[in-house]
Amino acid sequence: MFYIGINIAKNSHEVCFLDESGNVLDGNSFKITNTASGVDKLQKMFGKHALSPGNSIVGMEATGHYWLVLYSWLVEKGFDVKVINPIITDAYRNMLIRKTKNDRIDAQVVAKVLMLGEYQESPVSDKDTLALRQFCRFRLWQVQSCADLKKKVIALLDQIFPEYEKLFSDVFGLTSKEILKNYTSPEEIASINTRKLTHLLEKASKGRFGKEKALEIKAVANHSLGIQLAIDAFSFQLRQLIEQIEFVEQQIALLDQQIENYMEKLQSPVTTIPGVGPVYGAIILAELGNIERFPGGKQVVSYAGLDASVHESGDFVGTRSHISKRGSPYLRRALWGAAFVASWADPELSAYYHRLRARGKHHNVAVGAVARKLCYILYAVLSENRPFDKRPI
């Protein structure tokens, strides 16, 4: 058996061939570019040493997204490819006497770990789950982008019209955004005809607001402490930011439709779990992949990075522990959000949360405990492929 270790990078990859005795073929590794000519070179090297899917196993680290192209090519050629958790290769590298780190050494380390067989594979999902993961991660990025834009809007309003936030319960509600798209400064709002502003409010709020609200807004605008310098520049920025927010929100709505389509394909009972709605459910499925690769709920807890880090040395035993955060940050974020909802919406989990709070536990500690309990519920529901059955905890 031959062991092929590949150190992944953006523009090029280092490749090392080991025989069954651990010797490097040709005495050294070689570099291939991340192009069609690069994989042609790799194909020729396979031929030179008579390496084939039948007598070789390939290993590479899950380095960002750069591994996926070469992984796809190798799988298409029939090779058994192991995507190795970088934590394992780092641990092996730290055992080496000489603290040398370069592409050649890294490729050999991957091949050695592969040969020893002491490695943990990173999950590679089926095409539907992979697509769902792409959609979910992109959605999270879009939501964060929208949040950043909203922060900029608030910062501008603090300067242009500091009293505006108190006029609406949600500055970014439909009615408020409609006003800000059309009138971005106190002067503009104060100069609007009351009837015109009333009509805008009635239409945008579907009758919730009318003349009374229009008069209130105009009165506040007339006595605003907003800046007067360079007001045109501030107003221009504010109008563009509101338009960007609306555009991103439209894109998020389209993403939600795509996510819903894939969730319908998967037909998973994940959304029957307390606190897990369509968005959190999609993220959980996308990040977990095939639940069968986990022996139990404890491993799901670890994969989410919700397990406690342990600090012990000699007679010292740490009394304050934190979650390890060594797993999927996307999965952890979804589980934490679901636990927050479940801690007040689900009777059993809410009771569990309040028992912990009554014992003096911090809110975050209690929510983390609920999140860990959700991991066990999640494992049971997905491994048995059945809806959540509400039973006492």
Beta strands, then each sheet from edge to edge (+ up, - down):
strand 1: 2-7
strand 2: 12-18
strand 3: 30-33
strand 4: 56-61
strand 5: 80-84
strand 6: 312-313
strand 7: 316-317
sheet 1: 3+ 2- 1+ 4+ 5+
sheet 2: 6+ 7-
end
